[in-house]
């Protein structure tokens, strides 16, 4: 089963029992009476202190114990005499697994910028900030699977390589085995994709939704949780080229059912993190409070734990897009021309509009429904007025939209009409359209970008800092 982790040792009652600790050195300090080594193995935000007496180990051995080196220590677990920890290890044996040259090791006991840490993404998980983020990311992923399993959903693995574009955006990464230096051509001079591996153009998926709907039409309730890709040349703090999506699809769910599920889902997974990641969340909250001190009082964000409780403890306000536009038009920021982007029926709401509704007007999370058909995807069910669709977006404080979903169009003729309307070749989606011919049923679903959720729960300002190895324009090094 391997050695006890530091998380487990720190919870043990000290009784002079022998323990073996393996981990990386965070700090070492020496005094005339003792040598103190702080070790961490990534299982917790907290270090364990190992204490040696002067002269107990050779100077040559101690010289190799530097920040970043990896050790195995053996000793007695005793009550700590110092503040900040309940127990410590009184050393009897010390073995250095791997040294870290202090002149070359980039993670020294000081504050490093997040920009610098992105340049050393292979080492940044060893910092307190990123180890906390990665533990919270794990907890949230576990909570997602646990939630859907307990609700009777089946986990469906949808393709990573696809010939369809679920979003219609056209910003996709191409997958090919063709020799780019000697591309086969048709008589017209175009690239002959019939010579490619799949005999046609293929790309990395932007969404598992369309295939997820196929699963829901047989298994009733499914969810996908996998990597998705967008070849969008964006360098904002909210975009990645590779990220993970959670996409449940449910047969026999209408819009109201979809909203109920989305609200319950995000509340439950955030609650799981609040219960199981207390130490990490407290650390990140303190870190954010230090950053906020430099901002004017009116620009400071809610404390992290208060923001999470804001979502968990409040019923989500539900209103239509049209009602939201009316509120925005009557708002003080609109009248005083303080919004950066204009407000009017038919616009795609910007983050500033969404945050105003959540943070200023309702002071609770919001679900907007029934958006204009022109700004939403072809697969969303048309309302009876023919102008709007049965879409829903869940809006959070500080981040705006975190979930987007809809009731799907189950009527074959209406869906086919929308496919033609947006300029998609029906032949490319024959299999999707065919489900509306054979036992069609009302069904709904939504999508949640996992990194957006992790960013919200951890309070990090840049989405590149909540995934181990971020992919964005001109960056795929690690």
N, C-alpha and C positions, 0 to 999 in steps of 0.2 A: 504493500500500500504506500510505501515511501515514507519519508520523515514527516513529523508534525510540521504544519505550517506556522508561521509566526502569529497569524490570526488566532490559531488554536492555543498556542503557548501563552499568549497574553491573557487568555481567559482562564488559565489554570490557576489553582490556589498554590502559592509557593510553600513547598515543604522540603526544601533541599533535595528534591528529586533530580536525577540526572536527565538532562535534555540535550538533544542535538539540534542545532540551528544552522540552516544553510540559506545564504542570501548575499546581497550586494552591499558593500559599505556605502553608507550615506555620508557619515562624518567620522573622523577619529580625532580625539583630543587627549592630550597628556598633561598630567599634573605631577607634582612630586610624590603624591600618594597613590595614584591610580592611572590606568589607561582606559579610556571609554571609547567603545566602538559601537556606533549605531548601525544596525543591520535591517534590511528590508527585503522581503522576497516577493512583493507584489500582491500578497493575499489580503493586505489591509493598508490603509493610509498610515498606520502607526508603525514606528520602528521599535525594535527591541534592543535594549542596551546590554552589551556584553562588557564585563569589567575584568581587567587583568591587573595584577600587581606589578610595580616596576621591577624589572629584572627577571620576571617570570618566564619571558620568552626572549630569544636572542634579538639583538638590535637588527641583525640582518633580516630576520623573519618579519619583525614589526615594520621595517622599512618598506616592505612590499604591501603592507596593509594601507591602502590609500583609497580615496573616494573613487568608487567604480569597480574596485577589485571584488572578486567573489570568494567567499570564505565558507568553511565548515568549522563551526565551533562546538565544543562540548563543555558542559559545566553544570553547576547546580542552580536550580531555579529558586531564587530567594526574593524576599520582599525588598523593594527598592528603597534606598535611603534618600534618593533625590526626588524632586518634584517632576510631575509630568508623566510618570509611569508607575504602575503598581508593582511590577515585578522586573527583575533583571537577571542576567545569567552571570554567575561567578565562574570565570573560565578555568578549565583544567587542561584543555587541549585546543590547539589552533592549527588549521590547515588552510593554505591558500590554494584555491582551485585555479584562479586566473588573476593575473595582475592587471593594473590599469596605469599606464605611465601618466603621472599627474601633469606633465608638461604637454601631453597630447590629448588627454581625455577632456572632451568639450563640456561635460556637465559638472561644473564645480559648485560647491555650496553657496550659490548666490542666485539672484533673480535673473532669469533669461527671458528675452522677448519671445513671444509666440512666433514671430516671423523667423527668428533664428532657429527655433526648435523645429519648424517645418523643414529646414535645410538638413536637419539630422533626424529625420523621422524614424530611422532605425534605432535611435537611442532615446527618443523622447518619452516612450512608455516608462522609463525608469524615473521620470520626474513625478513629484506628488500630483501635479495637476493632471497629467495625462494618464497616470495609473488610476486616478479617481474616475476620470471620464470613461476609461475602458471597462472598469468594473461596473459602472452604471449602465454602460451600453450593453454589457452582458445581461445584467438584471432585467433591463427592458426587453431584450430579445426573448429571454426565458418567459417573462410575463406575457408577451404576445402569444407565444405558442401555448402556454398554459391556459390563457383566456379562451382562445378559440377551441382548444381541445375540450375544455369543460363545457362549452356552449354547443358541442355536437358538430363542429366544423371538421372538414377533412383537409389536410395540408396537401395542396396540389402543386407539383413542380411543372411550371410552364417553360416553354423554350427560351433559351438565351439567344439562339440564332433564329431569325424570323424573316419572312418575305413581306410582312405587313407592317404598316405604320399606324399604331393604334391612335396616336394623337393627331396625325395628319400634319405634323410640323415639318417633316422632311429633313430634320437635323439629326441624322443617324450615322453611326459608324459602319462602314461597309466591311463585309467579311468576304474575302476572296482568296483563291489559290492561284489566280492568274499571274503570269510573269509580267510585272509592271514595266519591264524594259522591252517586252515583246508581246504587246497585247493583241489578241485575235480580233479581227475586224469583220463586220458585215460588208456586203457589197456597197452599202450606203456610207461606209466609213465609221459607223458607230461601233462601240465595243460589243463584241459578240459574247454575251453572258451565257449562251448555250454551251460554250466551251468551259465554263466555270464548274466548280465542284458540284454545286446543286443544280446546274443547268439553268439558272436564273439569278437575278440579283438577290443578294441576301445581306442582312444587316444585323447588328446587335439590337436587342429589343429595347424599346422605350417603356414598355408596360406589359404585364402579363394578363391584363384585363380581358382581352377578347377571348383568349384561350380559357381564362378562368370562367367566363360565362358558359362555355361549353361544358365545363365540369359541373357547374351549378345546375345545368339542365338535366343532369343525371343523378347527382349526389345531393342535391338540394342546397347544401351549405358548404362552401369551400373557401379556402384562403390561400393566397400565394405570399411568399416572403422570400424575395430573391433579388439578385443584382439587376439593375437597369442602367441604360446608357443614353446620354444626350450629347451630341456633337455640337453643342451650342458654344460659340466663342464668347463666353462670359467670364469675367473675372470679379464678379461681385462676391460678397460675403455669404450669399444664399444659394450659390450654384456649384454643383460638382458635375464632372463628366461621367463619373461612375458612382452610383449610390444604390441603396437598397429600398425596395418598395414593399409595403404591406397592402394587399388588395383582396378583401373579402368580396365574394359574390354569392347572393342568396336568391334562390327561387322562391316565389310567392311572397317576397317582401316588396311593399310599396314604399313611397317616399317617407311616410311617417315612421315605418318600421326601420328604415335605413338610418334616419336621424336618431332614433332611440338607441340603435346598436352603436353608432359612432360615438355618441355621448357616453354611454356606459363603458365602452371599450377604452377610451382615452382616460377616463376617470380611474378605471381599475388598474391600468398599467402604471399610471403615475403614482397611484396609491401604493402599489407594490414597491416602487423605488423609494418612496418616502419611508416605508417600513424597513426595507432591507438594505438601504444605502445611507443610513443616517450619518455615519462618520464622514463619508465622502461628500455628501451634500452640505454638511456643516463646513467642511474645509473649503468647498467651492464658494459657498455663501460668503465666508470671511474673505476669500480672495477677491470676490466681486465688490465687496464693501470697500476694500482698500482702493480698488480702481475708481469707484464712484466718488471718493472723497475729492477728487480733482475737478468734478463737474459742479456746475451751479445746482442749487437745491431743486429747482423746478425741472431739471433735466435728468435727475437721478431716477433709476428704475426701482421697482419694488424689490425688497430683499428676496432672494431666491426662494426660500421656503414659503414666504408669504405669497409669492406669485404662483407656486405650485398648489398651495391651499386654495387660492383664488379660483383655480380651475376645478379642483376636486369638490369644494364645498358649495359651489353655486350651481343652481339649475341653469342650463344654457338658454339664453333668450332666442326665440325663433320668430323670424319675420321674413317677408318676401323681399326680393331685390327692389321692387318698386317702392315698398315702404321705406327701405333703407335709403334710397335716393331722395325721397321726400325729406327724411330726417337730415341728410347731408346738405340739401339745398337750404334748409332753414337754420343750419348750424352757424355759430359765430365765426369759425374759421373760414367758411365759405363766404359769408357776407363781408368779412374783412379781408378777403382775398389772400388768406394765409395758407391755403392748400396749394401745393406745388402743381398739382394736376387738376384739370377742370372737372366739374361734376355735372352730369346730365344723364337722362335715361338712355341706355344703350352703351354706356362706357363700361370697360372692364375695370372694376374697382382697383385702385392702387393700394399699397400697403398702408399709406397714411389715412386713407378713407376707412379701411377695415379697422385699423387701430383706434381711430376716433370713436367708432361705434362701440368697440369693446371697452376701451379704457376711460373714455370721457362720457359717453351718452348712457350706456346701459350699466357700465361697471361690472360686467360679467361676460363670460364667453358667449359668442353669438353664432347661430346657424342661419345663414341666408339661403333662401330657396327661390325657385322659379325665375331664373335668369333669362335675359333675351336669347333667343335661339341663335342669333348671329355670332355671339361670343362664346358659345359652348360647342362641345363636340357632337358629331353626327349621330352618335348612338343614344343620345339622351331622349327620353320620351317627350313628345310634344304635348303641351297643355291644350285644353279645348279651345283657347283663344287663338291658337296657331302662332302666337307671337313669342311665347315663352316655353321653356322646357322644365322638366321636373328635376332640376339640378339642386344640389345643396353644397355649401361650403361652410366648414367649421372654422371660426376665427378665434385666435388666442391673443392675449396681451403680449406686447413686445415683438410679435412675429407676424401677426396677420393670419392669412390662410394657412392652416396646418393639415386640413383634410378637404379633399374634393371628391364629390360623388354624385350619383343620380339614380333615379329609376330609369332602367334601360327601355328603349323602344322595342316592344315585343310584336308589334304589328308589321308584317312583312312588307306591305305596300308602302307604308309610311317610312319605314327604314330605308327601303330601296330608293324612295324619293329623296331622302336626305343624303344618301350616298351619291346620287347623281348631282344633287345641289352643291355639294362641297368639292366635286370634281374627282371623286375616287372611282376607279374602274371596278365595277361590280365583280368582274371575273377574279380580281385579286382577293375578294372577300366572299367567294361563293359558299364556303363552308360556314362562315359566320351567318350569312343571310339564310342559309338552309335550315338552321335551327328554328327560325321563325315559321318554317313550313311544316315541321314535324313536331307536333305537341308543344307549341309555343305556350309561354306562361308569363305572368307578370314577374319581374325580377329586378333586383337592385344591387348596388355595390358602391364601394368607395375606395380611394387610394390615399395612403399616408406615407410620405417620404420618411423613412426611418431616421435618417440623419437630422431631418427637421425636428423630429420628436426628441432625439438625443440633445440637440442644440437647445431646445426649450427647457428640458429638464436640468441640464448642466449649467445653463446660463451663459454659455460661450457665445462670443460675438461673431465668430467666423465658422462657417460650416466645415471648413477644411480641418478644423481642430477637433472634430468629433468622430472621425473615421481614421483608422490606423494609418493608412497610406493614401492620402487624397490624390485624386486625378483631376487635373484642370488644365486649361490651355498651356502648352509648352512645359508640362510637368508630368512625367511618368517614370521618375528615376528609381523609386524603391519597389 
